[in-house]
Amino acid sequence: MEILSSVATKVVDYAVDPILRQGGYIIHCKSNLHTLHTRVEELVATRGRVHNEIVAAERRGETINPDVQFWLKNVDDTTGKAGELLKDEHQAKMKCLHGFCPNLLTRHQLSRKSTKLLVEVVELNGKGVFPSISYGGRAEEVFLTSTADYEAFDSRISTVTRIIDELQKLDTKDWIGVFGIGGVGKTTLAEEVVRQVMKDGLFEDVVMVRDVKENPDIGRLQKEIAEKLGMYSNALESHSKAERARQICGRINNKKTLVVLDDIWSFFDLKEVGLPDVATCKILMTSRSREVSKKMGVKKEFQLAVLGEKESWSLFESKAGDGVKDPDIQTVAAQVAKRCGGLPVLIVTVASSLRNTTLVEWKDALRRLQTFGKSGSTKEVFLTLEWSYDRLDDEELKSLFLLCGVVAWKNSIFLDDLFKFAMGLGLLKGVDTVDDARNSLLSLVQKLKGFSLLLDHDDEGFVRMHDLVHDVANDIASRNGQLISVACGAEFKNWPKNSKCSKISTKCSSLAEVSEVLGCKKLEMFYLRCEDGYYMPVQLPNSFFANMENLKVLGLRNVKINFTSLKFLKNLQALCLEHCEVEDIALVGELRKLEILSLVLSSIEQLPEEVGELSSLRMLDLTGCNSLKVIAPNVLSRLTRLEDLRMRNSSIGWEADDEGERRNSSLSELKHLSLLTALEIHIPDPDMLPKDLFSEKVERFQSFHIYIGAIYNYDVRSVNTLALEFTTGDELDEGLKTLVKRSDELSLRGGDNYVNEIAYQLSEGEAFRKVKHLYLIRLDSTCIIDWKVVFSRLTTLKVVACHGITFLLSSSVARSLD
């Protein structure tokens, strides 16, 4: 009987359990779908985090690890399947038997599929933590491909040759130093050494670190060296300085490596950085001080002297233009060149400012240069550079030059910051729109480059300022107490009492605890920043800004701040909080004159309804606000003066208009922004895209970066970028068609014969004539581009996961690619 009972139990288990399980699919259909929806949202959030890490790695020029790319592909596949399944949820509500009972078959299928898919989603989410996102892929520095600033004078050629000869001696561990006064060309010489040793393949790795300066940040040096060695990662960043030093040392120890440390002002221990004292690791240092070079352990010294008269004139003539060939001008110009004292920085600056001018202007320049005192080379350098500043032909250009000195950080100037500050201070004259103001700024920057007061930067979107020029700019602005600037490495011991002060620029580590109200009633700009990589709680009392009713620009970077202290700033024009820890910003709604609100890379989670009170706001920058999920309903639609809206790499959960009472913003609100000319936005769900969203305003767009669907582009390099996830048969509205035609950079994902279908919808093969960079992702087609499509400007074509293609281009299309 026991055996029979056991057998019966087994029969019941095998017969009944499957029936119950299948019935459970029907009963729990709704809850299963809800669980899937929740887990998919978590997976999408994880993907967003990984995506941001990828963006950072790509910006460092690194290659993304294959396992990360494979994970992203699986996530896209799985979320795509989940999206389709959840779209079909409404089918579960269908009735059968003329509407008298639920459609049990549909519910069973949906519930069963969602249960299986849930396992994949949970598993993928658990795998979304990687020990390393990327590897290698060092970006080439600009000076390696451009020799425009280098003049091959005999005196410099011989020095470069002797330095390279020393570097090739692998039987010695002697470090090499180049010293000379500021502006003599030490950095330019070091760059030429790097170019030649890389061209000749003398070292396996070559690293150049600029602007080491005084009391250098060892962590910053380690980070830059590691990046340029292709070994930097988030994991490395989390290590202690000592551990990073050991890893850098291990990376260098067995390879022929050259490390160039440029512009050292004071002693520091190279071993703390991780640079080993071995024959295979050569160190080349530049410094203004021979004493500093000796303290650093330099054994082989090279003094870089000023240029001789012949070389000085050759450089001067090349920068001053053909006008100096006139015999009358040439006589005066030769005397002007002599006044530059053989310093390349002065020769280039003065000659550039006099390029193609009249004899009268040359004579006036000589007269003024001859009045400079002879109390030391430093004073003469300053006076000569100040003379170049005086040569600037309008006050707008002079004001911007002085602002560059305030904004420059370690000799670098981020043009976006410069634009926001210049616009907030009202320095850009005769402009009616934000786009006009941006173009005006770029034009002025080019003029300052023409005077050699600004220089090109290795990174796009930045410019450089020579440290001597930087010092002169701040010296001019500091006269009469109008500017108080604390350079990197200095200390700010006492707050100013001078009522004339109009600008303050300082850093968190230079501040002591503040317990008083700042007494600068004429202050127009306050710029406070911490070193990158950590937040610094700044103890500003709530009344700190109480006497700053004239403040127009407030810039904070890597700072925690209590917003209640800003309530006094009724005349504030620009509020720029970059990489700041921000909580409730509701009080910002009281700043009714605010025209620029920038929260780039800040930790804000919600944009409250009070922001809608900013009736004067013209620019809103939320770039990289990964924690931003909610924009209160009707905030955007109330910002009717908005011209520039940037929300790239933010995670806003857009809602549809027909969802009843909304907690979040709707994309339809953008239709109310009739003045909008610049837009950066990501719309993850194409179904959220309102009909004709872009049709009315797209012709006004001067720049756009628009991403629609589960598609990202990590290598944005163009003014106008469009990325589309597409399903065959989808119809583009007129606005999207116009965006395609105007795009410099186009990314397309999904669909069969996608490129040709878009061309067909636009009724012309010329639809892609403006496209320079084309990215094609997971297209289901054997031939991607046929004879109907013309790509006359295409320079980059990247194809990802298009597994079905047999050939890429028709022969006629290939021939059209010049």
Secondary structure, DSSP 8 states (H G I E B T S, - for coil): -HHHHHHHHHHHHHHHHHHHHHHHHHHTHHHHHHHHHHHHHHHHHHHHHHHHHHHHHHHTT-EE-HHHHHHHHHHHHHHHHHHHHHHGGGGGG-EETTTTEE-HHHHHHHHHHHHHHHHHHHHHHHT---S-SEE------HHHH--TT----HHHHHHHHHHHHHHT-TT---EEEEE--TTSSHHHHHHHHHHHHHHTT--SEEEEE---BSS--HHHHHHHHHHHTT---HHHHTS-HHHHHHHHHHHHHTS-EEEEEEEE-S---HHHHT---STTEEEEEEES-HHHHHHTTEEEEEE-----HHHHHHHHHHHH-GGGGSHHHHHHHHHHHHHTTT-HHHHHHHHHHTTT--HHHHHHHHHHHHTS--S-HHHHHHHHHHHHHHT-SSHHHHHHHHHHHHH-BTTEEEHHHHHHHHHHTT-S-S--SHHHHHHHHHHHHHHHHHTTSSEE-SSTTEEE--HHHHHHHHHHHHGGG-EEE--TT----S----TT--EEEEEGGG-----S----TT--EEEEE--TTS-EE----TTTTTT-TT--EEEEESEE--GGGGTT-TT--EEEEES-B----GGGGG-TT--EEE-TT----EE-GGGGG-TT--EEE-TT-TT--EE-TTHHHH-TT--EEE-TT-------TTSSS-SS--GGGGGG-TT--EEEEEES-GGG--TTTTTTTGGG-SEEEEEESS---S---SSEEEEEE--TT----HHHHHHHHH-SEEEEESSSSHHHHHHHHTTSGGGGTT-SEEEEES---SEEE-TT---TT--EEEEES-TT-SEEE-HHHHHH--
